[in-house]
């Protein structure tokens, strides 16, 4: 039920705020959700579903903590349980923001932050998260369990710095938009969940420019999903996408958000990326795209963040304005950057620009190197198609996605 999924972080946040003990609180919430899924269809949804869930979960958590106290002697905790949490004790504002901050605690690795966020705030099962990241369920269960242990006792409060939370949501979305491994170009389950969570965050912080910018960026990027692959799963580059398939409702919403945000806030990296996405979305085709404006925005973005992946996209935009050699010059320093020097996308973009420049042999070498390095089967097929095309072998013509 969508309602239960929406309520999950609110209920879990309320329990963690009151009692701590992230792992036991989550177990109690899962039992309350199971009870709701069983009883509500038969007895009807209660007038206050959130209060019902919190009451049931609180009673179960009380039992769990008392059982645990027999082993661990948590006298202070048990003393606080003489009066179980009831709806009247719950603050008017839900605790989703604080729960997000806890899941993105700096003591956790980014991988653990993503997994814990999807589990605790997103409501995904451990099996679903494991499938999304192509690891065994036991591995993901261990990862999530260790993450819960590491944040045990951490302060439960709204974050002073939103950057870690936004970074985790962005990572979830980008992994969904362009899967780093596997046989699919994208994973709609991850992009939709990232958008849902970012909407929750935006409702809590509507005046935060970077929260708004991230939501706009996700919407404008997600709008192109239906056009990014053919029926057989083949990657379709931006220049060849059927823009009639782009979701105009998402584009309109994203454009409105970023336009308002740029007027009212100090500009941050997510806002600039959303502005770039809006320029692409508003163009009827690649040739009509305002590439000089995109180059200028990438220049601003480079001043705001040190991210070599941004430089890759910047180089493609510069090539559209000043020619492929100018774009290649921009790529040259990345050969010494350990974050990207061995990445398949550096070889793929360089191959694309070398092909534009007419250096077929060098382009072939780059495409082959990129195909060897990628863990994504659709990207490997696409890069192999580029090799076949340049060598004269029969293939479906396509260009790099950017």
C-alpha positions in Angstrom: 0.0 0.0 0.0 1.4 3.4 -1.0 0.0 4.9 2.2 2.0 2.5 4.4 5.2 3.3 2.4 4.6 7.0 2.9 4.0 6.6 6.6 7.0 4.2 7.3 9.7 6.9 7.8 7.4 9.0 9.9 6.6 6.1 12.2 10.2 4.9 12.4 11.4 8.5 13.0 9.0 8.9 15.9 10.2 5.7 17.6 13.9 6.4 17.0 13.5 9.9 18.4 11.8 8.6 21.6 13.7 5.4 22.2 16.8 5.2 20.0 17.8 1.6 19.1 17.4 2.0 15.4 17.5 -1.8 14.7 14.8 -2.7 17.2 12.7 0.3 16.3 12.7 -0.9 12.7 11.7 -4.4 13.7 8.8 -3.0 15.6 7.7 -0.8 12.7 7.8 -3.7 10.3 5.6 -5.7 12.7 3.1 -2.8 12.9 3.1 -2.5 9.0 2.4 -6.2 8.8 -0.5 -5.8 11.2 -1.8 -2.9 9.2 -1.6 -4.8 5.9 -3.5 -7.6 7.5 -6.2 -5.7 9.5 -6.9 -2.6 7.5 -8.3 -4.3 4.4 -10.6 -6.3 6.7 -11.5 -3.7 9.4 -11.0 -0.4 7.5 -8.3 2.2 7.6 -8.3 4.0 11.0 -9.1 7.7 11.2 -5.4 8.5 12.0 -3.3 5.8 10.3 0.0 7.3 11.5 -1.1 7.4 15.2 -2.4 3.8 14.9 1.0 2.6 13.5 3.0 4.5 16.1 0.9 3.1 18.9 1.2 -0.5 17.7 4.9 -0.2 16.9 5.6 1.5 20.3 4.0 -1.3 22.2 6.0 -3.9 20.2 9.2 -2.0 20.7 8.5 -1.8 24.5 8.3 -5.6 24.5 11.5 -6.0 22.4 13.4 -3.6 24.6 12.3 -5.3 27.8 13.3 -8.6 26.4 16.7 -7.2 25.3 17.2 -5.5 28.7 17.2 -8.9 30.4 20.4 -9.6 28.4 22.0 -6.2 28.3 20.7 -4.4 31.4 19.4 -1.3 29.8 17.9 0.1 33.0 17.6 3.7 31.9 15.9 2.7 28.7 13.4 0.5 30.3 12.6 3.1 32.9 11.5 5.4 30.0 9.1 2.7 28.8 6.7 2.7 31.7 4.5 5.0 29.6 4.6 3.7 25.9 4.6 6.4 23.2 1.1 7.5 22.3 -0.1 9.8 19.5 -0.5 12.8 21.9 3.3 12.6 22.6 4.2 12.9 18.9 5.4 16.3 17.6 3.2 17.9 14.9 6.0 17.7 12.4 7.1 14.2 11.3 10.7 13.0 11.7 11.5 12.1 8.2 14.2 14.8 7.8 15.9 13.7 11.0 15.7 10.0 10.0 17.3 10.9 6.6 20.1 12.7 8.5 20.7 9.6 10.7 20.8 7.3 7.6 23.4 9.6 6.1 25.6 9.8 9.2 29.2 10.6 8.4 30.4 7.5 10.2 28.9 5.4 7.4 30.4 4.8 4.0 28.4 6.1 1.0 27.3 2.6 0.1 26.0 2.0 3.6 24.3 5.4 3.6 22.5 4.6 0.4 21.4 1.1 1.6 20.2 2.4 5.0 18.3 5.2 3.4 16.5 2.9 1.0 15.7 0.5 3.8 14.6 2.9 6.6 13.2 5.9 4.7 12.4 4.3 1.3 10.7 1.3 2.8 12.4 -1.1 0.3 13.0 -4.6 1.5 16.5 -5.9 1.8 15.9 -8.2 -1.1 14.8 -5.3 -3.3 17.9 -3.3 -2.4 20.2 -6.2 -3.0 18.6 -6.8 -6.5 19.0 -3.1 -7.3 22.8 -3.2 -6.6 23.3 -6.8 -7.9 24.6 -8.2 -4.6 23.4 -11.3 -2.7 20.6 -10.6 -0.2 22.8 -11.9 2.7 25.5 -9.4 1.8 23.1 -6.5 1.7 21.5 -7.6 5.0 24.9 -7.6 6.7 25.7 -4.2 5.3 22.5 -2.7 6.6 22.9 -4.4 9.9 26.4 -3.0 10.4 25.1 0.5 9.4 22.5 0.3 12.1 25.0 -0.7 14.7 27.3 2.2 13.7 24.6 4.8 14.1 23.4 3.4 17.4 23.4 6.2 19.9 23.9 8.9 17.3 22.1 12.2 17.8 18.6 12.3 16.3 18.2 15.8 15.0 17.7 17.8 11.8 21.0 18.1 9.9 22.9 21.3 10.1 24.5 20.5 6.7 22.1 19.1 4.0 25.0 18.2 1.6 25.4 14.5 2.8 21.6 13.9 2.5 21.4 15.5 -0.9 24.5 13.5 -2.0 22.9 10.2 -1.0 19.7 11.0 -2.8 21.7 12.0 -5.9 23.6 8.8 -5.8 20.4 6.7 -5.6 19.0 8.6 -8.6 22.2 8.4 -10.7 22.6 4.7 -10.1 18.9 4.3 -11.2 19.3 6.6 -14.3 22.5 5.0 -15.6 23.1 1.6 -13.9 26.8 1.1 -13.3 26.5 -2.7 -13.9 24.1 -5.3 -15.1 22.0 -5.8 -18.3 19.7 -2.7 -18.0 20.4 0.9 -19.0 18.4 2.2 -16.0 16.5 1.1 -13.0 13.1 2.9 -12.7 12.6 1.6 -9.1 15.6 3.6 -7.9 14.9 6.8 -9.9 11.3 6.8 -8.7 12.3 6.2 -5.1 14.9 8.9 -5.2 12.3 11.4 -6.6 9.8 10.3 -3.9 12.3 10.9 -1.1 13.5 14.2 -2.6 9.8 15.3 -2.8 9.5 14.6 0.9 12.6 16.6 1.6 11.3 19.5 -0.6 8.0 19.5 1.3 10.0 19.8 4.6 12.4 22.5 3.2 10.7 24.3 0.4 12.9 27.4 0.7 16.2 25.4 0.4 17.6 26.2 -3.1 19.7 23.1 -3.4 16.9 20.8 -2.3 14.7 22.4 -5.0 17.5 22.2 -7.5 18.0 18.5 -6.9 14.4 17.8 -7.3 14.2 19.8 -10.5 17.3 18.0 -11.8 15.8 14.6 -11.1 12.5 15.5 -12.8 14.1 16.9 -15.9 16.4 13.9 -16.2 13.7 11.4 -15.6 11.5 13.0 -18.2 13.8 11.5 -20.9 13.7 7.9 -19.6 11.2 6.5 -22.2 13.3 7.8 -25.1 16.7 6.5 -23.8 16.3 2.9 -24.9 14.8 1.0 -27.9 12.5 -1.9 -27.4 15.4 -4.3 -27.4 17.1 -2.4 -24.6 19.6 -0.7 -26.9 21.0 2.6 -25.7 19.7 5.7 -27.6 21.9 8.7 -27.5 20.5 12.2 -26.7 21.0 13.4 -30.3 18.8 10.5 -31.6 16.1 10.4 -29.0 12.5 11.0 -30.0 11.7 14.1 -28.0 8.0 13.4 -28.4 8.5 10.6 -25.9 9.9 13.0 -23.3 7.5 13.5 -20.4 6.3 17.1 -20.8 4.6 17.2 -17.4 7.9 16.4 -15.6 9.7 18.9 -17.8 7.2 21.6 -16.9 7.4 20.9 -13.2 11.1 20.7 -13.2 11.5 23.9 -15.2 9.1 25.8 -12.9 11.0 24.6 -9.9 14.5 25.6 -11.1 13.3 28.9 -12.5 11.8 29.9 -9.1 14.9 28.6 -7.3 17.4 30.5 -9.3 15.5 33.7 -8.6 15.3 33.3 -4.9 18.5 31.6 -3.7 22.3 31.6 -3.6 23.2 29.3 -6.5 24.5 25.8 -5.8 25.7 22.9 -7.9 22.4 21.0 -8.1 20.6 24.2 -9.3 23.2 24.7 -12.0 22.9 21.1 -13.2 19.1 21.5 -13.2 19.5 24.7 -15.3 21.6 22.8 -17.8 19.0 20.0 -18.0 16.3 22.6 -18.5 18.1 24.1 -21.5 18.3 20.6 -23.1 14.6 20.0 -22.3 13.4 23.2 -23.9 15.3 22.7 -27.2 13.3 21.0 -30.0 16.4 19.2 -31.1 20.2 18.9 -30.7 21.0 21.5 -33.4 18.6 24.0 -31.8 20.1 23.6 -28.3 21.6 26.7 -26.8 25.1 25.2 -26.5 26.9 28.5 -25.6 24.5 28.9 -22.6 25.3 25.3 -21.6 29.0 25.9 -21.8 28.6 29.0 -19.6 26.6 27.0 -17.1 29.3 24.3 -17.0 31.9 26.9 -16.4 29.9 28.1 -13.4 29.4 24.5 -12.2 33.2 23.9 -12.5 33.8 26.8 -10.1 31.3 25.4 -7.6 32.4 21.7 -7.5 35.5 19.7 -8.3 33.9 16.7 -10.1 35.7 15.1 -13.1 32.4 13.7 -14.4 31.2 17.3 -14.8 34.3 17.9 -16.9 33.4 15.1 -19.2 30.0 16.7 -19.9 31.6 20.1 -20.1 34.0 18.8 -22.8 31.1 17.6 -25.0 29.4 21.0 -24.7 32.6 22.9 -25.6 33.0 20.6 -28.6 29.5 21.6 -29.8 30.5 25.3 -29.7 34.3 25.4 -30.4 34.9 22.1 -32.1 36.1 18.6 -31.0 39.7 19.6 -30.5 38.7 22.2 -27.9 36.7 19.5 -26.1 39.7 17.1 -26.2 41.9 19.8 -24.7 39.6 20.0 -21.8 39.8 16.2 -21.2 43.6 16.1 -21.2 44.1 16.9 -17.5 41.8 14.1 -16.5 44.4 11.5 -17.5 46.2 12.5 -14.3 43.1 12.5 -12.1 42.9 9.1 -10.2 39.2 9.5 -9.7 38.5 9.1 -13.4 41.7 8.2 -15.3 40.7 4.6 -15.6 37.0 5.1 -15.9 35.3 3.8 -19.1 33.4 7.1 -19.6 36.6 9.1 -20.0 37.6 6.7 -22.8 34.1 6.8 -24.3 33.8 10.6 -24.4 37.3 10.9 -25.8 36.5 8.3 -28.5 33.4 10.3 -29.4 35.3 13.6 -29.7 38.1 11.9 -31.7 35.6 10.5 -34.0 34.1 13.9 -34.5 37.7 15.2 -35.2 38.2 12.6 -37.9 40.8 10.5 -36.0 39.3 7.1 -36.6 42.1 5.0 -35.4 42.4 6.8 -32.1 38.6 6.8 -31.7 38.6 3.0 -32.2 41.2 2.5 -29.5 39.2 4.6 -27.0 35.9 2.8 -27.8 37.5 -0.6 -27.4 39.1 0.4 -24.1 35.8 1.8 -22.8 34.0 -1.4 -23.8 36.6 -3.5 -21.8 36.2 -1.3 -18.7 32.4 -0.9 -18.4 30.4 -3.3 -16.2 27.2 -2.3 -17.9 26.1 -4.7 -20.7 24.0 -2.1 -22.6 27.0 0.3 -22.6 29.3 -2.4 -23.8 27.0 -3.3 -26.6 26.7 0.3 -27.6 30.5 0.9 -27.6 30.9 -2.3 -29.6 28.5 -0.9 -32.1 30.6 2.2 -32.4 33.6 0.0 -33.2 31.7 -2.0 -35.7 30.5 1.1 -37.4 33.9 2.6 -37.7 35.4 -0.6 -39.0 32.6 -1.1 -41.5 30.9 -4.1 -39.8 27.1 -4.2 -40.0 25.5 -2.5 -37.0 22.7 -0.2 -35.9 23.9 3.3 -36.1 24.0 5.2 -32.8 26.0 7.9 -31.0 27.2 8.3 -27.4 24.6 9.2 -24.8 25.4 12.4 -23.0 
